[in-house]
Each structure stands twice: as structure tokens, then as C-alpha cells.
Amino acid sequence: MNKAIIGIVITVLVLGGLVWIARPNSQSATATLSTSNNGTLAVEETNNYDFGTISMAAGKVNHAFKIRNTGTEPVVIGKMYTSCMCTTASLLIDGKQFGPYGMLGHGFVPKIGQTINPGEEATVEAVFDPAAHGPAGVGRIQRAITIEHNAGQPVELLFDAIVTP
């Protein structure tokens, strides 16, 4: 009996440690991030979009966030991932699509390795499935897309919605 309890405690501690190590960076980014390598990744308009009230029955919704390198050096996008499995994100640069990418820790999130040169723009297409959580998924939600890059702190693109059946 004591060996089983000790085994369970050790298993919980190991799993908790793995989850802690694999967690995404929780620091929130601002709409424009200054950097040390003279590359700056800025979000055009806003980094927080509100879908308003959406219905599960109506299906998936999407929003395109525009990002731009406003610095003097290229910015390399390393990884992009979402805060929930109900959300995917794709990166579009020069007509090429990379992704869709999902939640960190739920499958392999590959390195992107794409460059945004000074003055160039890219699009991050966010797709949210309000039906992904089933009947329990009604009410206010907030999700995030995190973009890791070589020019400083990760950028977070956020969206909100009120989900109805």
C-alpha cells in the first residue's frame, strides 16, 4: 500500500515537472516590441481582436492579424503556437502558407525559420472552433497565439468571444 502511494506521488511530481518545463512563455507582449538587434516585430492595428458573440452552430470563425518588421534588421520567426486545441494559426509570408500550428504540448510544433525583412508584412490567420469544447464551452473565452522570433520577447496575438450554443 505504501509503495503504491509513493509511486503515485512520484508520478504526479514527474508529470507536474514535465508540464512546468514545457509550458509556453506566459509573458504578455505589447503591440510593438523594441529589440536589441534592430529588428522590431509590430502588430498592425491591434493585437487583441473581439469576435463579439458567436454561435457554436455557425461553425469556425477566423481573423487575420497583420504583423510588420518595423526595424532595420530581418526578423526570423522561430515558432508559433496557440493556447488551446480549439485554435489554430497559420503564417502567410509572400503568398506562402506555413502551418496551421496548434497548441504547444499537444503534438509537434515545428520550427518555422521564415524571415520577415525590414518593412515587410506577414499575416497570421487565427481560426477558432467554438464547438471544440462541446456544450461546456459556452460563455466568454480568450485565446492567444504566441509568435517566438529572434528579435526579442514573443508576440502574443489575443482574441475574445462570447460563445453561445
Short mmCIF file of the C-alpha atoms (twelve columns), coordinates in Angstrom:
data_MODEL
# 
_entry.id   MODEL 
# 
loop_
_atom_site.group_PDB 
_atom_site.id 
_atom_site.type_symbol 
_atom_site.label_atom_id 
_atom_site.label_alt_id 
_atom_site.label_comp_id 
_atom_site.label_asym_id 
_atom_site.label_seq_id 
_atom_site.Cartn_x 
_atom_site.Cartn_y 
_atom_site.Cartn_z 
_atom_site.pdbx_PDB_model_num 
ATOM 1   C CA . MET A 1   0.000   0.000  0.000   1 
ATOM 2   C CA . ASN A 2   2.785   2.452  0.955   1 
ATOM 3   C CA . LYS A 3   4.706   1.602  -2.221  1 
ATOM 4   C CA . ALA A 4   1.635   2.396  -4.342  1 
ATOM 5   C CA . ILE A 5   1.152   5.774  -2.656  1 
ATOM 6   C CA . ILE A 6   4.844   6.638  -3.062  1 
ATOM 7   C CA . GLY A 7   4.677   5.595  -6.725  1 
ATOM 8   C CA . ILE A 8   1.642   7.786  -7.338  1 
ATOM 9   C CA . VAL A 9   3.278   10.780 -5.627  1 
ATOM 10  C CA . ILE A 10  6.474   10.358 -7.674  1 
ATOM 11  C CA . THR A 11  4.466   10.027 -10.900 1 
ATOM 12  C CA . VAL A 12  2.479   13.197 -10.139 1 
ATOM 13  C CA . LEU A 13  5.679   15.111 -9.340  1 
ATOM 14  C CA . VAL A 14  7.403   13.950 -12.540 1 
ATOM 15  C CA . LEU A 15  4.371   14.802 -14.704 1 
ATOM 16  C CA . GLY A 16  3.997   18.186 -12.990 1 
ATOM 17  C CA . GLY A 17  7.672   18.919 -13.644 1 
ATOM 18  C CA . LEU A 18  7.322   18.000 -17.320 1 
ATOM 19  C CA . VAL A 19  4.261   20.247 -17.713 1 
ATOM 20  C CA . TRP A 20  6.103   23.109 -15.979 1 
ATOM 21  C CA . ILE A 21  9.142   22.725 -18.238 1 
ATOM 22  C CA . ALA A 22  7.038   22.518 -21.442 1 
ATOM 23  C CA . ARG A 23  4.785   25.493 -20.658 1 
ATOM 24  C CA . PRO A 24  4.788   28.394 -23.122 1 
ATOM 25  C CA . ASN A 25  6.271   31.712 -22.088 1 
ATOM 26  C CA . SER A 26  3.459   33.464 -20.255 1 
ATOM 27  C CA . GLN A 27  4.829   36.990 -20.581 1 
ATOM 28  C CA . SER A 28  2.399   39.168 -22.476 1 
ATOM 29  C CA . ALA A 29  3.763   41.157 -25.395 1 
ATOM 30  C CA . THR A 30  2.730   44.659 -26.317 1 
ATOM 31  C CA . ALA A 31  1.640   45.687 -29.773 1 
ATOM 32  C CA . THR A 32  5.173   46.839 -30.600 1 
ATOM 33  C CA . LEU A 33  8.296   45.293 -29.157 1 
ATOM 34  C CA . SER A 34  11.636  47.043 -29.135 1 
ATOM 35  C CA . THR A 35  14.635  44.797 -29.588 1 
ATOM 36  C CA . SER A 36  18.368  44.681 -29.242 1 
ATOM 37  C CA . ASN A 37  19.207  43.555 -32.791 1 
ATOM 38  C CA . ASN A 38  17.425  46.458 -34.547 1 
ATOM 39  C CA . GLY A 39  14.638  44.185 -35.743 1 
ATOM 40  C CA . THR A 40  11.175  45.027 -34.474 1 
ATOM 41  C CA . LEU A 41  8.070   42.935 -34.902 1 
ATOM 42  C CA . ALA A 42  4.981   45.150 -34.668 1 
ATOM 43  C CA . VAL A 43  1.310   44.237 -34.809 1 
ATOM 44  C CA . GLU A 44  -0.655  46.437 -37.185 1 
ATOM 45  C CA . GLU A 45  -3.907  47.796 -35.739 1 
ATOM 46  C CA . THR A 46  -4.313  45.754 -32.528 1 
ATOM 47  C CA . ASN A 47  -3.069  42.525 -31.012 1 
ATOM 48  C CA . ASN A 48  -6.431  41.893 -29.297 1 
ATOM 49  C CA . TYR A 49  -9.432  41.132 -31.519 1 
ATOM 50  C CA . ASP A 50  -13.006 40.723 -30.238 1 
ATOM 51  C CA . PHE A 51  -15.267 38.392 -32.247 1 
ATOM 52  C CA . GLY A 52  -18.254 39.522 -30.173 1 
ATOM 53  C CA . THR A 53  -20.996 36.915 -29.741 1 
ATOM 54  C CA . ILE A 54  -20.569 33.800 -31.875 1 
ATOM 55  C CA . SER A 55  -22.586 30.607 -32.137 1 
ATOM 56  C CA . MET A 56  -21.271 27.056 -31.934 1 
ATOM 57  C CA . ALA A 57  -23.841 26.110 -34.566 1 
ATOM 58  C CA . ALA A 58  -22.430 28.652 -37.045 1 
ATOM 59  C CA . GLY A 59  -19.034 26.919 -37.126 1 
ATOM 60  C CA . LYS A 60  -15.482 28.180 -37.140 1 
ATOM 61  C CA . VAL A 61  -14.542 31.861 -37.176 1 
ATOM 62  C CA . ASN A 62  -11.281 33.435 -38.284 1 
ATOM 63  C CA . HIS A 63  -9.365  36.682 -38.084 1 
ATOM 64  C CA . ALA A 64  -6.232  37.880 -39.859 1 
ATOM 65  C CA . PHE A 65  -3.637  39.720 -37.760 1 
ATOM 66  C CA . LYS A 66  -1.082  41.751 -39.713 1 
ATOM 67  C CA . ILE A 67  2.485   41.900 -38.391 1 
ATOM 68  C CA . ARG A 68  5.303   44.030 -39.794 1 
ATOM 69  C CA . ASN A 69  9.030   44.292 -39.295 1 
ATOM 70  C CA . THR A 70  9.428   47.996 -38.490 1 
ATOM 71  C CA . GLY A 71  13.125  47.662 -37.634 1 
ATOM 72  C CA . THR A 72  16.288  47.831 -39.711 1 
ATOM 73  C CA . GLU A 73  17.291  44.144 -39.461 1 
ATOM 74  C CA . PRO A 74  15.490  40.956 -40.580 1 
ATOM 75  C CA . VAL A 75  13.318  39.144 -38.030 1 
ATOM 76  C CA . VAL A 76  13.246  35.344 -38.132 1 
ATOM 77  C CA . ILE A 77  10.045  33.671 -36.952 1 
ATOM 78  C CA . GLY A 78  11.047  30.644 -34.889 1 
ATOM 79  C CA . LYS A 79  7.815   29.054 -33.675 1 
ATOM 80  C CA . MET A 80  4.139   29.840 -33.489 1 
ATOM 81  C CA . TYR A 81  1.610   28.091 -31.254 1 
ATOM 82  C CA . THR A 82  -1.818  28.556 -29.718 1 
ATOM 83  C CA . SER A 83  -3.116  28.492 -26.152 1 
ATOM 84  C CA . CYS A 84  -5.815  25.882 -26.812 1 
ATOM 85  C CA . MET A 85  -6.515  22.983 -29.137 1 
ATOM 86  C CA . CYS A 86  -9.687  24.776 -30.298 1 
ATOM 87  C CA . THR A 87  -7.483  27.324 -32.079 1 
ATOM 88  C CA . THR A 88  -5.079  27.015 -34.995 1 
ATOM 89  C CA . ALA A 89  -2.858  29.636 -36.586 1 
ATOM 90  C CA . SER A 90  -1.152  29.883 -39.957 1 
ATOM 91  C CA . LEU A 91  1.613   32.259 -41.017 1 
ATOM 92  C CA . LEU A 92  1.410   33.768 -44.512 1 
ATOM 93  C CA . ILE A 93  4.549   35.399 -45.936 1 
ATOM 94  C CA . ASP A 94  4.836   36.413 -49.592 1 
ATOM 95  C CA . GLY A 95  1.882   34.229 -50.597 1 
ATOM 96  C CA . LYS A 96  3.294   31.121 -48.879 1 
ATOM 97  C CA . GLN A 97  1.413   29.499 -46.012 1 
ATOM 98  C CA . PHE A 98  3.164   27.914 -43.039 1 
ATOM 99  C CA . GLY A 99  1.017   25.849 -40.707 1 
ATOM 100 C CA . PRO A 100 -1.586  25.523 -39.393 1 
ATOM 101 C CA . TYR A 101 0.002   25.315 -35.955 1 
ATOM 102 C CA . GLY A 102 -1.762  24.255 -32.793 1 
ATOM 103 C CA . MET A 103 -1.295  24.108 -29.066 1 
ATOM 104 C CA . LEU A 104 2.160   23.678 -27.600 1 
ATOM 105 C CA . GLY A 105 2.442   20.345 -25.821 1 
ATOM 106 C CA . HIS A 106 -0.258  18.691 -27.960 1 
ATOM 107 C CA . GLY A 107 1.767   17.397 -30.839 1 
ATOM 108 C CA . PHE A 108 4.946   18.531 -32.503 1 
ATOM 109 C CA . VAL A 109 5.295   22.286 -33.104 1 
ATOM 110 C CA . PRO A 110 7.963   22.610 -35.805 1 
ATOM 111 C CA . LYS A 111 10.369  25.481 -36.177 1 
ATOM 112 C CA . ILE A 112 9.261   27.850 -38.911 1 
ATOM 113 C CA . GLY A 113 12.533  29.636 -39.687 1 
ATOM 114 C CA . GLN A 114 10.990  32.227 -42.012 1 
ATOM 115 C CA . THR A 115 12.399  35.739 -42.343 1 
ATOM 116 C CA . ILE A 116 10.458  38.989 -42.400 1 
ATOM 117 C CA . ASN A 117 12.740  41.658 -43.831 1 
ATOM 118 C CA . PRO A 118 12.634  45.310 -42.732 1 
ATOM 119 C CA . GLY A 119 9.417   46.936 -43.954 1 
ATOM 120 C CA . GLU A 120 7.824   43.614 -44.926 1 
ATOM 121 C CA . GLU A 121 4.474   42.429 -43.672 1 
ATOM 122 C CA . ALA A 122 3.126   38.974 -42.828 1 
ATOM 123 C CA . THR A 123 -0.311  37.716 -41.855 1 
ATOM 124 C CA . VAL A 124 -1.248  35.413 -39.001 1 
ATOM 125 C CA . GLU A 125 -4.567  33.721 -39.720 1 
ATOM 126 C CA . ALA A 126 -6.310  32.658 -36.488 1 
ATOM 127 C CA . VAL A 127 -9.061  30.037 -36.714 1 
ATOM 128 C CA . PHE A 128 -11.251 29.334 -33.669 1 
ATOM 129 C CA . ASP A 129 -13.705 26.430 -33.450 1 
ATOM 130 C CA . PRO A 130 -16.364 27.395 -30.882 1 
ATOM 131 C CA . ALA A 131 -17.787 23.856 -30.905 1 
ATOM 132 C CA . ALA A 132 -14.481 22.232 -29.915 1 
ATOM 133 C CA . HIS A 133 -15.326 22.176 -26.198 1 
ATOM 134 C CA . GLY A 134 -18.885 20.950 -26.653 1 
ATOM 135 C CA . PRO A 135 -21.782 22.195 -24.524 1 
ATOM 136 C CA . ALA A 136 -19.423 23.126 -21.681 1 
ATOM 137 C CA . GLY A 137 -17.669 25.641 -23.920 1 
ATOM 138 C CA . VAL A 138 -20.269 28.410 -23.759 1 
ATOM 139 C CA . GLY A 139 -19.543 31.827 -22.281 1 
ATOM 140 C CA . ARG A 140 -16.642 34.260 -22.549 1 
ATOM 141 C CA . ILE A 141 -13.371 32.875 -23.905 1 
ATOM 142 C CA . GLN A 142 -9.944  34.366 -24.526 1 
ATOM 143 C CA . ARG A 143 -7.293  32.617 -26.597 1 
ATOM 144 C CA . ALA A 144 -3.742  33.516 -27.563 1 
ATOM 145 C CA . ILE A 145 -1.346  32.883 -30.409 1 
ATOM 146 C CA . THR A 146 2.312   33.180 -29.469 1 
ATOM 147 C CA . ILE A 147 4.985   34.026 -32.023 1 
ATOM 148 C CA . GLU A 148 8.575   33.324 -30.998 1 
ATOM 149 C CA . HIS A 149 11.229  35.193 -33.001 1 
ATOM 150 C CA . ASN A 150 14.867  36.276 -32.822 1 
ATOM 151 C CA . ALA A 151 14.157  39.970 -32.162 1 
ATOM 152 C CA . GLY A 152 13.122  39.906 -28.514 1 
ATOM 153 C CA . GLN A 153 10.184  38.838 -26.398 1 
ATOM 154 C CA . PRO A 154 7.488   36.666 -28.043 1 
ATOM 155 C CA . VAL A 155 4.486   38.454 -29.507 1 
ATOM 156 C CA . GLU A 156 1.032   37.443 -28.297 1 
ATOM 157 C CA . LEU A 157 -1.996  37.881 -30.511 1 
ATOM 158 C CA . LEU A 158 -5.193  37.641 -28.486 1 
ATOM 159 C CA . PHE A 159 -8.848  37.236 -29.303 1 
ATOM 160 C CA . ASP A 160 -12.029 37.159 -27.254 1 
ATOM 161 C CA . ALA A 161 -15.540 35.922 -27.906 1 
ATOM 162 C CA . ILE A 162 -18.759 35.102 -26.155 1 
ATOM 163 C CA . VAL A 163 -19.744 31.611 -27.272 1 
ATOM 164 C CA . THR A 164 -23.422 30.646 -27.455 1 
ATOM 165 C CA . PRO A 165 -24.963 27.288 -28.397 1 
# 
